[in-house]
């Protein structure tokens, strides 16, 4: 309750704030399309750099059509954030214990990112709410109507952010370990295929091309596969004529052509520099979890400061104050990470793999797939809930559970 009250207060304080970075782009694009009476994307996007979170932008267009404003979006974010909190509770209660469930939701509520995230118009909350809804339907409601709905939700989540594959694979692995019937696979996959066809056909009708998600894989790969890469997001490289990211005649090429060029250049660079790419991959794992203050940047500013300083000549007067800002707001997050690592080392061998395979798969696939591309600390958000769940269990077993450690959870 205190967390929700604080979120409401923050929404009121920042009610008229001008959003920055990606949220600003989502709002600008959605407003432009709404004013022209269209849905995203249209043919004019063919020469953009990429298709950009089409599910989220159309969600914003829908808000504008129904309410005439996007100022209610933070309210919807709070509601979905409460839904995510509920899913964390029921997953922890099923997989760990009731006490661990209460501890987990307290941990989630004290994270700085979880409090600030409701203000910005980002993809994170809608994506996680939708894919966790789908995942919980599969885990708790093994009935065909619920599995059909779960398949639709997975693809809608993917329409917002192309990461749903992590959750889909994890759920299928969960099906295998828990011996779900073949009909369960059929219900889930068939509804996913139908939804893909529906969204793809909608996009083709508007643009002439069949697309059902963002087209950002090329741009995200080239940023981490060039001589000037530091592993993170560095959009300034696309204006640097000496960088592999730069395309001379970019404005005359479709987003498909640009995506193909970036992928080809990136793969060629990786083949020539496998050791450097492997080093960057390991470095990106650390960069993925380095801090948790990222949701305040679209509101308070500072987005791109770290990337620009690491990929260009460093301005210490700007770089170090920014680092202090991020670290000071991530202290609870660092404590949670330490407790998670301790808990995994101490208790993992006692876990029942059938119950835990979904969470384990989400975390491993999330890290593994994300770090193929350029990373940002905000990219850990879709699987941060897994870390919170295991941290809650660790605290429960250490301070509240008086049973023998050898009992399998």
N, C-alpha and C positions, 0 to 999 in steps of 0.2 A: 504493500500500500504506500509506504514512504517513497519507494522508487517511482511508482506511477504518479504520485503527487508531484515529485520533483520534475518528472518529465513534462507534466502539464504546465508547471511554472515556467520551465525553459521554453516551451512552445509559445506561451504568452509573451515572454520577454523578447523572443526572436520572431514574433509574428510577422513582421514586415521586412525581415532581413533579406538582402539580395544574395541569392545562392551563388556559389562559385564552382569552378571545375566541372566535372561530369554532370552533377545535378543541374547546373545552370544550362548546360547544353540540352539536357532532356526537357527542361521547362521551355526553353526557347523554341525547340523543334515542335513540341506538342502544341504550343500556343500558335505557332505559324500555321500548322496543319488545321487546327481548330478554326482559325480565322478564315481559312480557305475552304472549310467544309469537307476536308479530306481525312483519310486514315493513313497512317504511316506504314510502309514507305510508298511513295509515288515514283513515277519515272524520273523525276528530277534528281532522285537520289542515286541514279546509276553512275554518276560521275563524282560521287562523294568518295571519301577514303574508305569507308566501310558502312555497313548497316549497323545501327547503334541501338542496342536494347529495344527492339521493336515492341515487345510485349509491354514493357514499362511505359514507353511513349504513348502507345494506344490506350493504356490504362489511364494516363494523364488526360488524353483527349476525351475519354469517356467521362472523367470527372468534370472537365470543362463543359461538356454537353449537358450533364445532369445538374451541376451546381453553379456553372458559370465562373468558377474560380478554382485555383489549386491550393488555396490557403487552408482547406480542410485536410489536405494530405497528411500533415503531421498527426492529426487526430486519428486518421485511419492507421497510421504507423503505430501509434500507441495501442490501438486495438489489436493489431497483428502481433505486436510485441508481447502483449498479454497471452495471445494464442501460442506463441513460441514458448513462453514460460510454462504454459500448461503442458505442452508436448515434452518439454524437458522433465517436468514432474512425473508424468505417466511413464515415460521411458525409464527413468531412474527407478521408479517404484517397481516396475516389472523386472528390470534386469538386475537391480541391486537390492534396495530395501526402502521402506517408507521413510526411515530417518535420513538415508542418503538422498532421497528425493527432496525433502525439505532443505537440507544443506545445499543441494545443487541449485535450487531456485534462489536461495540467499546469495550464493556465489555469483550467479548470473546478474542479480540485481545490483551488486556493488561494483560491477565493472564500469569503468568510465565510458567505454564505448557503447555499452548497452543503454546508458542514460542519455548520451548525446545523440545517438543514432536516429532518434525519432524526428529530429528537426529537419534533417536534410532530405532531399528528394532523390535518394539513391536507389539502387537495385537491391540492396542487401536484405532489408526486412521483407519486402514482398516475395523475393525469391525463396528465402529460408522458410517463411511461413507456408508457402505453397508446397515446397518439396517435403517439408516435415509433415504436413497434412497428408500428403500422398504416402509417405513412408509409414506413418502411424496407422493409416487405413490398412496397409498391407500386413502390418505386424499384429494389430489388435482385431481387425475385422476380416478374417479370411473367408469372405463370401463374395461371390461373383459380382454383384452390383457395386460393392465397395472397391473391388479390384479394377473394375471398369472405370470408376470415378478416379481412382489413383492414377491410372494410365493417362487420363486426360490432364490431371493436375501436374504430373511430371513434365509433360510437354509444354503446358502453359508456363511452368517455372522456367523451363529451358528457353522459352520465347523471351523471357525477361533477361536471363543470364545463361549463357551456354555451358552450364556446369551440372545440369541434371543427370548427365551420364554417370557421374560419380555415385549418385544416390540410386539410380536404376541398377547399376551393376551390383552395388552393395545389397540391394533388396533381393536381386536374383540369387546372389550367393547365400543370403539368409534363407530363401526358399529351398535351395539345395540342401543346406545343412539341417533344416527343419522338416525336410521331406514333404513339401507342399505337392499337391497333385498337379499333373500336367495341365489340367483345366485352368488352374490358377495362373500358370505362365501364359496360357492362351488368352485369358481374359485381360491380363495386364498389357501384354504386348500388342494385342489386336486393337485395343482402345488407343494405345500410343500411336500406332500406325495411322489409324483413322484421323486422329487429331493432327498429326504431321501433314497428312494429305489436305486436310481442311485449311490449316494455316498457310501451307505452301501454295495452295490454289488461290487463296485470298491475295497473297503477295504477287503471284504470277498475273492475276487479273489486273493488278495495279501497276506492275512494273514490267511484265513480260518474262520475269524470271521466277523460278520455283525456289523460294527460300523460306525456312521456318525458324530461323534463329539469327543472331548477330553474325557478322562476317569479319571478326576481329582477330582470327588466329594468325594471319600473316603479319599484321602490324605488331602484334604482341610477341611473335617469334623473332622478327628482325631486330627488335630493340635489345634482345639478349644474345644475338648472334652477329656481332660486328666488332671491329677492332676497338671501338670506343665504348663498348658496353661495360656496365658495372653490375648488371644483373637485374636492376630495377627499371621502372618506367622512366623513359627519357625522351619525351616528345620533341625536345629541342633538336634532336638529331635529324628529324625529318626536314629541317630547314638548313642543315649543314651540308653544303655541296660536296664535302670530302667524306661523307658518311655513306655506308651502304643503304641506310634508310632513305636517303634522298633519291627521288625519281624526277628527272629533269622535266619531262612533259606530263606530269601527274594529272593536271587538270583536263587533259584530253583523253585520259584512260578511264574505263569503268572501274568500279570498285573490285570487280572480279579480276580484271587484268592486273590491277595494282596488288591485290592479294596474292596472285600467282607469282608476280615478280618478287615480292618480299619473301615468299616461301622458298622460291628457287635460290635466291641469294643467301638466305639464312641456312638452308641445307648445305649448299656449297661451302659456306664458311665453316659450318660445324664439321664437315668432312675434312677440311684442311686444318682445323684447330680442335681436334677432339679433346685434348688434355685441358685446354683453356675453357672449353665449354663445360667439361666435367667439373672443373674448379668453380666455375660460375654457378653450376647447378647446386653444389654443396653450399656455396656462399648464399644462394637464394633461399635455401631452407632457413638459414639464420635470419636473413632479411625478412622473410615471411612473418616471423614471430618477434621481430625486434622491438616492437612497441604497439600500443593499443589506443593511441589518442586520435587516430585517423578521422573519426566522424566529425571532429570540430573544424577541420580545415575548410569544408565547403561553407561553413558559417563564419569562422573567425579569420580565415585566410591562412596563407602559408603553404598552400598546395604547390608542389613542384620545387620547393626550396632545396630539399635534400637531393633530389635527382639532378637538378641543374648544377649544384655544387660538386657532386661526385662525377658528373660527366664533363664538366668544364673546370676552369681554374677556380679553386675554392676561395670563397669570401668568408674568412673566419668570423668576422663580425656579424654575419648573418647565420652561418652554419651552426655554430656552437649554441647560441641562444635558442635556436629552433630545436636542437637536440635536448637541451635542458627542459624546454616546454614539453616535448613528447615523453621524456623519461619520467618527469615529475607526475604526469597524469596517468602513468602506466604502472604505478607501484603495486596496486592490488592485483593487476594482471601478472606481474612478475612473480608475486607470491603464489598465485594459482598455478603458474607454470612449474615452479619448483615443487610444489606439493603433488602435482600431476606426475612429474618424473619420479619422485620418491615412491608414490603409490604404485606406478606401473612396475618399477623394479621390485618392490616388496611383495605385491599381491598378484601380479599378472598370472603366475603359474597356477593360482587357485581358481581362476575364472573358468566357467563353463563355456567352451568355444561356441556351442550352438546358440547360446543366448547373446554372446558378445560379438558375433561375427559381423553384424550390421555396423555397429559402432566402429569396430576395428577397421573394416573395409572403407568406411567413409573417411576416416582419418588418414589411412595409408594412401588411398587413391587420391584424396584431396591434395595432400602434400606432393605426391609423386607426379600427378598430372599438372598441377598448378606451376610447379618449378621447371617444367619444360619451357615455359614462356617467361617473359619478364614478370617480376613480382612487385607487389606493394604490400605493406602491412595489412591493409584492409582486405586483402585476398584470403586471410586466414579466417575471416568471419563465418563463412558457411560451414566450417567444421570445428569452430571454437566450442560449440555446445558439447562435443564429445569430450574435450579436455575438461570442461566443467563437470560433466557427469562422473568421470573417473576421479576427479579431485574430491567431489562430494562423497564418493565411496571410500576414498582413502581416509578422509576425516572421520567418517562414520566408523570404519573398522579400527582406526587407531584410538579414538576417544570414547566411542559409544558401544561398539560391539564387543561384548565380553566373551564371545564364543571362541573356540579354537580356530586359529588362522587356517587350519587345514580343511575347514569346511568350504566346499566349492560354492561360489556365488553363481 
